[in-house]
Amino acid sequence: MFAGISKIMGSKSERDIKKIQPIVDEITSYEDEVKQLTEEQLKAKTEEFKQEIKEATAGTQKKIDEIKHELNVIHTGGPGEIDKRSELEAELESLDKEWLDIAEEVLDDILPEAFAVLKETCRRFVGKSWKVAGTETEWNMIPYDVQLVGAVALHQGKIAEMKTGEGKTLVAIFPTYLNALVGRGVHIVTVNSYLAQRDAEWNEPIFNFHGLRVDCVDRYEPNSEERRRAYRADVTYGTNNEFGFDYLRDNMVISKEQLVQRGHHFTIVDEVDSVLIDEARTPLIISGPVPQDNQNQKYSELKPRVQRLVEAQKKLIAKFLQEAEEALEQGDEQKAGLAMFRARRGFPKSNKFMKMMQEPRLQKLTQQTEYLYLQDQGKNMHLVDEAMYYAVDMKQNTIELTEMGRELITPASEDKDFFVIPDMGMETSVIEEELDNKEREQLAEVENNPDFSEDYKEQQIEKVREDIKKERSDRMSELYRVFSERSERIHSVNQLLKAYTLFERDDEYIVTDGKVQIVDEHTGRVLAGRRYSDGLHQAIEAKEDVKVEAATQTYATITLQNYFRMYHKLAGMTGTAITEEGEFFEIYKLEVIEIPTNVPVKREDHEDLVYRTKRERYNAVVDRVREYHERGQPVLVGTTSVEVSEMLSRMFKRAGIRHSVLNAKQHKSESEIVRDAGQKGAVTIATNMAGRGTDIKLGEGVREQGGLAIVGTERHESRRIDLQLRGRAGRQGDPGESQFFVSLEDDLMRLFGSERVANVMDRLKFEEGEVIQHPWVSKTLERAQKKVEQNNFSIRKRQLEYDDVLNNQRNVVYGYRRNALLGEGLSSMLLNMLEDMISAIVNELYPEGDYDGIRERVLRQL
């Protein structure tokens, strides 16, 4: 049915392109006219366009100026003045929206001619060269029609999905130029500082030709005059983090001279799926030190205990794995399955466990045991976990200490409940019951004493009650102290356990210059200045024997979702957006338009190769890369972590393969490595750093050798990141090929997709080193990736719902703060607050006739 409708009406992509094509035709119709213009006449067109906008908005601008003047002269706060100010401010807000609507209409009208002018500028710049990222680079780009389609889509506030190599950087300059004419600035957002500065340098001469100033915020220090000036430029490049952090910093300054941003008019987000989806789970946070915090000392103190716990767990898991092997020999599958499941729950990254899990029979047995114990909402899971010191849930990324674990790290000389959080409800009721009984006994003793006079009895009764009240307060304070102390202690132990079992050096983080630095799993780059929250970063610092920094507290925070929703108009571009089309529209109200390629893609994407073990997979990678290298075909080897990139580098050295490595540790030589990656015989090992935005140009004679070859050493949890890696080859019609090498030991396979593949390999009696390659294997991997993506979308949606509540409060507070800084509507705001406060006091006390109370409360609060 749907296929029939699509055949009649065309696909969504075809319908979208059909709507934009007449605009592209109109752009083309101006070409002959603008070619006749002299250089000065071509430059003058920009001022003509600006003048058209100015004339169209003149009437509205005049009204805005009049209202601003009227607001400036209202200071008295007399009768009706507060309401008058509120009405004028509401009208001013409405007029500003009207001004923007008029400006948008003018931009739509002048778009064809403005794009034709910029296209002619690009044509005239061909052959000129200037420094870009330290290299003399020649301009050789004139937009194709499909690129103009993408440019129009961006101006309309949509996402243009353009395959890698289709010139997104060039496409972006057209809507940027057009919207910069409004005079409110355009922000171009990229995923890393290298791309931000490269694109700013690459496009700056084009914009300068038309009198538009370009700058990049990443060149300057935060809160500096240079960064403030960068935001005043017509076109401002930068990374999403810098734009977001500058917004937060602006709402912490104490004078208007310290503000750096000037507003949020129009932004184009490059690699929009990376910024608005992959990184949306991590909120931007500005934090500062916690006063009088000694938590960092606790991590160092507890580290020896946790090390002992981890070592004991490793020995225990080794014992379980031995039991599993013996049980299998005796034919006791139930016992073997339980031992294997305990090993998975206790030490899932054990080398022996992962090796045993290569056996499809054991994989199936372990999974069947897991299903058995997870039945009835996991009511029998305690039977699995209580035999270990702690239990690890890899899917939920959590760890739980067991009774055995608590006993091991609690010496005999300490309280046996040293690591047990008291049950506040039960302990409170015990205290209440004991003190109630004690009070009754003492009161009865006083009342029944015949030697006491009535006056003395009353005094003693009052004393008993006061003593009991004080004892209750002291015991409850002690209970809360113990609760707080033990909660912090257990939290510290759990974070240390996470550091030792879930976080690995050169994978999730690296250690450089005595500091633990987080590596972004999506970009492969170091997240400078970022720290894990809730003490996890301190736990990792203690584990790595570097200085444990003081704990921090949050001063300001915002999610990327809410930051980018502040813009008047938001657009984006990427090579991989259609898989997340629903999320883009639901969260950001952004439509996705698929832009066709200018030249058909010639890259050949081979089916995945699946091996039993990582060792077999890496050996196969080395053999394949050697083949490419010997015939002179350049190859890019994509890895998911710094650790794997360095391990492969060692293997390549032993195999005598010359190569370069690009990861979070070698990022300073990024531009040189990328420049040479397409040369004949080049071998480049890279983390996700080379997966986005890097343009690998083919050297002489490489096309004849088959172009750039992509070798993926593992599937990422996101399909889009795999597609980005593939997209480094076959750009603009170049030849190329790609293939992923997968192992049943990979996290994605172990957690979500290995059972079916393992069963097939078992049935077909695959020997060590043999490989399975079939379309359904790739489908299995895609299903596993979809499960992860669905889970991640749920996390992002919940986080946004939570942040929306905070965002309402944030907008109000930040709005008041900005008004106070700028002195805009300050008296009105204060008078409204004053009126609300007095109304609340009067409404509370007037019905009771408490006039003195009204007077006293007003004087006290003011």
Residue pairs with C-beta under 8 A, 6 or more apart in sequence:
9 15
10 18
12 594
13 593
13 594
13 596
16 153
16 591
16 593
16 594
17 149
17 593
17 595
17 596
20 149
20 152
20 153
20 593
21 149
23 111
23 112
23 152
24 145
24 148
24 149
24 152
26 112
27 111
27 112
27 115
27 116
27 119
27 148
28 116
28 145
29 112
30 112
30 113
30 116
30 117
31 116
31 119
31 120
33 116
34 42
34 45
34 113
34 116
34 117
34 119
34 120
35 120
37 45
37 120
39 124
42 117
42 120
42 121
42 124
43 209
43 210
43 211
45 113
45 114
45 117
45 210
46 117
46 181
46 210
46 211
46 212
47 211
49 110
49 113
49 114
49 181
50 181
50 183
52 106
52 109
52 110
53 103
53 106
53 107
53 181
53 182
53 183
56 102
56 103
56 105
56 106
57 99
57 102
57 103
57 106
60 95
60 98
60 99
60 102
61 99
63 95
64 92
64 95
64 96
64 99
67 88
67 91
67 92
67 95
68 92
70 88
71 85
71 88
71 89
71 92
71 825
71 828
74 81
74 84
74 85
74 88
74 827
74 828
75 827
77 827
77 831
81 831
82 828
82 831
82 832
82 835
85 825
85 827
85 828
85 831
86 828
86 832
89 825
89 828
100 568
103 182
104 569
107 155
107 178
107 179
107 181
107 182
110 178
111 152
111 155
111 178
114 177
114 178
114 181
115 148
115 151
115 152
115 174
115 178
118 173
118 174
118 177
118 206
118 210
119 142
119 143
119 148
119 174
121 206
121 209
121 210
122 139
122 141
122 142
122 143
122 170
122 206
123 142
125 139
125 205
125 206
125 209
126 139
126 140
126 141
126 142
127 138
127 139
127 140
128 138
128 139
128 205
129 136
129 137
129 138
129 139
130 136
130 137
130 139
130 201
130 205
131 137
131 201
132 198
132 201
132 202
133 194
133 197
133 198
133 201
133 671
134 671
135 671
135 675
137 202
139 205
141 167
141 170
143 151
143 167
143 170
143 171
143 174
144 167
144 598
146 166
146 595
146 596
146 597
146 598
147 162
147 166
147 167
147 170
147 171
147 595
147 598
148 174
149 160
149 593
149 595
149 596
150 160
150 162
150 166
150 168
150 171
150 573
150 593
150 595
151 160
151 171
151 172
151 174
151 175
152 175
153 159
153 160
153 571
153 593
153 595
154 160
154 171
154 172
154 174
154 175
154 268
154 571
154 572
154 573
155 174
155 175
155 178
155 179
155 571
156 571
157 569
157 570
157 571
157 590
158 571
158 590
158 591
158 592
158 593
159 272
159 571
159 572
159 573
159 574
159 577
159 584
159 590
159 591
159 592
159 593
160 168
160 171
160 571
160 572
160 573
160 593
160 595
161 573
161 574
161 575
161 576
161 577
161 578
161 592
161 593
161 594
161 595
162 168
162 171
162 573
162 574
162 575
162 595
163 575
163 597
163 601
163 727
164 575
164 724
164 727
164 728
164 731
165 695
165 727
165 730
165 731
165 732
165 734
166 575
166 595
166 597
166 598
166 731
166 732
167 732
168 270
168 573
168 574
168 575
169 199
169 202
169 203
169 270
171 573
172 188
172 199
172 268
172 270
172 573
173 203
173 206
173 207
175 266
175 268
175 571
176 186
176 188
176 207
176 235
176 268
177 207
177 210
177 212
179 186
179 265
179 266
179 569
180 186
180 207
180 212
180 234
180 235
182 265
182 266
183 234
184 262
184 263
184 265
184 266
185 231
185 232
185 233
185 234
185 235
185 236
185 262
185 263
185 265
185 266
186 234
186 235
186 236
186 265
186 266
186 267
186 268
187 236
187 237
187 238
187 243
187 264
187 266
187 267
187 268
187 567
188 196
188 199
188 200
188 235
188 236
188 237
188 238
188 267
188 268
188 270
189 238
189 239
189 240
189 243
189 267
189 268
189 269
189 270
189 275
190 196
190 199
190 237
190 238
190 239
190 240
190 270
190 271
190 693
191 239
191 240
191 270
191 271
191 274
191 275
191 523
191 692
191 693
192 239
192 523
192 525
192 689
192 693
193 218
193 239
194 667
194 670
194 671
195 270
195 693
196 216
196 217
196 218
196 237
196 238
196 239
197 216
197 218
197 219
197 237
198 671
199 237
199 270
200 214
200 215
200 216
200 237
203 214
203 235
204 214
207 213
207 214
207 234
207 235
208 214
212 234
212 235
213 233
213 234
213 235
214 233
214 234
214 235
214 236
214 237
215 229
215 230
215 233
215 235
215 236
215 237
216 230
216 236
216 237
216 238
217 227
217 230
217 231
217 236
217 237
217 238
217 242
217 243
217 246
218 237
218 238
218 239
218 242
219 226
219 230
220 226
220 227
220 230
221 227
222 242
222 245
222 246
222 249
222 260
223 249
223 253
223 258
223 260
227 246
227 260
228 259
228 260
230 236
230 238
231 246
231 260
231 261
231 262
232 262
240 269
240 275
240 279
240 560
240 564
241 284
243 261
243 267
243 563
244 284
244 558
244 560
244 563
245 284
245 286
246 260
246 261
247 261
247 558
247 563
247 566
248 284
248 286
248 556
248 557
248 558
249 260
249 286
249 556
250 258
250 259
250 260
250 261
251 556
251 814
251 817
251 818
252 286
252 555
252 556
253 259
253 821
255 821
256 821
256 822
259 821
264 566
264 567
264 568
265 567
265 568
265 569
266 567
266 568
266 569
266 570
266 571
267 564
267 567
267 569
267 570
267 571
268 571
268 572
268 573
269 275
269 276
269 564
269 570
269 571
269 572
269 573
270 572
270 573
270 574
270 693
271 573
271 574
271 692
271 693
272 572
272 573
272 574
272 577
272 584
273 572
273 574
273 576
273 577
273 580
273 720
274 522
274 523
274 574
274 692
274 720
275 560
275 564
275 572
276 560
276 561
276 564
276 572
276 584
276 587
276 588
277 580
277 583
277 584
277 796
278 522
278 718
278 720
278 721
279 520
279 522
279 560
280 559
280 560
280 561
280 796
280 799
280 800
281 792
281 795
281 796
281 799
283 557
283 558
283 559
283 560
283 799
283 803
284 557
284 558
284 559
284 560
284 563
285 533
285 554
285 556
285 557
286 554
286 555
286 556
286 557
287 531
287 552
287 553
287 554
287 555
288 552
288 553
288 555
289 550
289 551
289 552
289 553
290 550
290 551
290 552
290 553
293 550
293 551
295 488
295 492
295 535
295 538
295 551
296 538
296 541
296 548
296 549
296 550
296 551
297 548
298 488
298 489
298 492
299 492
299 495
299 496
299 535
299 538
299 539
299 541
299 542
299 548
300 542
300 548
302 489
302 492
302 493
302 496
303 496
303 542
303 543
305 409
305 493
306 409
306 493
306 496
306 497
306 500
307 500
308 408
308 409
309 389
309 390
309 405
309 408
309 409
309 497
310 497
310 500
310 501
312 389
312 408
313 346
313 347
313 388
313 389
313 390
314 347
314 350
316 346
316 388
316 389
317 342
317 343
317 346
317 347
317 350
317 353
317 388
318 350
318 352
320 339
320 340
320 342
320 343
320 346
321 339
321 340
321 343
321 350
321 352
321 353
321 356
323 335
323 336
323 339
324 335
324 336
324 339
324 340
324 343
324 356
324 362
325 336
325 356
327 333
327 335
327 336
327 339
328 336
328 362
333 365
336 362
336 365
337 365
337 366
337 368
337 369
338 369
338 384
340 353
340 356
340 357
340 362
340 365
340 366
340 369
341 366
341 369
341 370
341 373
341 384
342 384
342 387
342 388
343 350
343 353
344 353
344 366
344 370
345 384
345 385
345 388
345 391
345 392
345 393
346 388
346 389
346 390
346 391
346 392
347 353
347 392
347 501
348 392
348 394
348 750
349 501
349 504
354 613
354 614
354 745
354 750
355 613
356 362
357 363
357 366
357 744
357 745
357 750
358 612
358 613
358 744
358 745
359 762
360 758
360 759
360 761
360 762
361 762
363 744
363 754
363 755
363 758
364 755
364 758
364 759
364 762
367 755
373 380
373 381
373 383
373 384
374 381
384 391
385 391
385 400
385 402
386 402
386 403
386 404
387 404
388 402
388 404
388 405
389 401
389 402
389 404
389 405
389 408
390 399
390 400
390 401
390 402
390 405
390 497
391 399
391 400
391 402
392 398
392 399
392 501
392 502
393 399
393 400
394 502
394 747
394 750
394 751
395 751
397 498
397 502
399 494
399 497
399 498
399 501
399 502
401 419
401 490
401 493
401 494
401 497
406 419
406 420
407 416
409 419
409 493
410 416
410 418
410 419
417 486
418 486
418 489
419 486
419 489
419 490
419 493
420 486
421 483
421 486
421 487
421 490
422 479
422 482
422 483
422 486
424 479
424 483
427 479
428 476
428 479
431 472
431 475
431 476
431 479
432 472
435 468
435 471
435 472
435 475
438 468
439 464
439 465
439 468
442 464
442 468
443 461
443 464
443 465
446 452
446 457
446 460
446 461
446 464
447 457
447 461
449 457
452 460
491 534
491 535
492 535
492 539
495 534
495 535
495 536
495 538
495 539
496 539
496 542
496 543
498 536
498 539
499 536
499 539
499 540
499 542
499 543
500 543
503 509
503 536
503 540
504 643
505 511
505 544
505 643
506 641
506 642
506 643
506 646
507 519
507 641
507 642
507 643
507 644
508 518
508 519
508 521
508 641
509 516
509 517
509 518
509 519
509 540
510 516
510 517
510 519
510 526
510 642
510 664
510 665
511 517
511 544
511 546
512 665
514 546
514 547
515 546
516 537
516 540
516 541
516 544
516 546
517 526
517 527
517 528
517 664
518 526
518 527
518 530
518 531
518 532
519 525
519 526
519 527
519 641
519 642
519 664
519 687
520 526
520 527
520 688
521 640
521 688
522 688
522 718
522 721
523 688
523 689
523 691
523 692
524 642
524 663
524 664
524 686
524 687
524 688
524 689
524 690
524 691
525 664
525 667
525 689
526 664
526 667
531 537
531 549
531 552
532 540
535 551
537 549
538 548
538 549
538 551
541 547
541 548
541 549
542 548
557 806
558 803
558 807
558 810
559 799
559 800
559 803
561 587
561 588
561 796
561 800
561 803
562 800
562 803
562 804
562 807
564 570
564 588
565 588
570 588
570 590
571 590
572 590
575 723
575 724
575 727
576 719
576 720
576 723
576 724
576 727
577 584
577 592
578 592
578 594
579 719
579 720
579 789
580 720
580 789
581 592
583 793
583 796
584 590
584 591
584 592
585 591
585 592
587 796
587 797
587 800
597 733
598 732
598 733
599 732
599 733
600 733
601 730
601 733
602 707
602 730
602 733
602 734
602 735
602 736
603 707
603 726
603 729
603 730
603 734
603 735
603 736
603 737
603 738
604 736
604 737
604 738
605 726
605 737
605 738
605 739
606 737
606 738
606 739
607 739
607 773
607 774
607 775
607 777
607 778
608 715
608 739
608 740
608 741
608 742
608 773
608 777
608 778
608 781
609 617
609 620
609 739
609 740
609 741
609 742
609 771
609 772
609 773
610 742
610 743
610 744
610 757
610 761
610 771
610 772
610 773
610 777
611 617
611 620
611 741
611 742
611 743
611 744
611 769
611 771
612 743
612 744
612 745
612 761
612 766
612 768
613 743
613 744
613 745
613 768
614 743
614 745
614 746
616 743
616 768
616 769
617 713
617 741
617 742
617 743
618 647
618 648
618 651
618 713
619 769
620 741
620 771
621 637
621 648
621 711
621 713
621 741
622 648
622 651
622 652
622 655
622 657
624 711
624 739
624 741
625 635
625 637
625 652
625 657
625 683
625 711
626 655
626 657
628 634
628 635
628 683
628 709
629 635
629 657
629 658
629 681
629 683
631 705
632 680
632 681
632 701
632 702
632 705
633 680
633 681
633 702
633 705
633 706
633 707
633 708
633 709
634 677
634 678
634 679
634 680
634 681
634 682
634 683
634 684
634 698
634 699
634 702
634 708
634 709
635 682
635 683
635 684
635 708
635 709
635 710
635 711
636 677
636 684
636 686
636 690
636 696
636 708
636 709
636 710
636 711
636 725
636 728
636 729
637 648
637 683
637 684
637 685
637 686
637 711
637 713
638 686
638 687
638 688
638 690
638 691
638 710
638 711
638 712
638 713
638 725
639 645
639 648
639 663
639 685
639 686
639 687
639 713
639 714
640 687
640 688
640 713
640 714
640 716
641 687
642 663
642 664
642 665
642 687
644 713
644 714
645 661
645 662
645 663
645 685
645 686
645 687
646 661
646 663
648 685
648 713
649 659
649 661
649 685
652 659
652 683
652 685
657 683
658 683
659 683
659 684
659 685
660 673
660 676
660 677
660 682
660 683
660 684
660 685
661 673
661 684
661 685
661 686
662 669
662 670
662 673
662 674
662 684
662 685
662 686
662 687
662 689
662 690
663 685
663 686
663 687
663 689
664 687
664 689
666 673
667 689
670 689
673 684
673 686
674 690
674 694
674 695
674 696
675 697
676 682
676 684
677 684
677 690
677 696
677 708
678 696
678 697
678 698
678 699
678 702
678 708
679 699
679 702
680 699
680 700
680 701
680 702
680 705
682 699
684 690
688 716
688 721
688 725
690 696
690 725
690 728
691 721
691 724
691 725
691 728
692 724
694 728
695 731
696 708
696 728
696 729
696 731
698 707
698 708
698 734
702 708
703 734
703 735
706 735
706 736
706 737
707 729
707 730
707 734
707 735
707 736
707 737
708 728
708 729
708 730
708 734
708 736
709 729
709 736
709 737
709 738
710 725
710 726
710 728
710 729
710 736
710 737
710 738
710 739
711 738
711 739
711 740
711 741
712 722
712 725
712 726
712 738
712 739
712 740
712 741
713 740
713 741
714 740
714 741
714 742
714 743
714 746
714 748
715 722
715 740
715 742
715 746
715 748
715 749
715 781
715 784
715 785
716 722
716 748
716 785
717 747
717 748
717 785
717 788
717 789
717 792
718 785
718 788
718 789
718 792
719 782
719 785
719 786
719 789
722 740
722 785
725 738
726 738
729 736
729 737
729 738
730 736
730 737
742 749
742 777
742 781
743 749
744 750
744 754
744 757
744 758
744 761
748 781
748 784
748 785
748 788
749 757
749 781
749 784
751 784
752 783
752 784
752 787
752 788
753 780
753 781
753 783
753 784
756 780
757 772
757 777
757 780
760 772
761 772
764 772
766 772
816 829
818 824
819 825
819 826
819 829
820 826
820 829
837 861
838 858
841 854
841 857
841 858
841 861
842 854
845 851
845 853
845 854
845 857
846 854
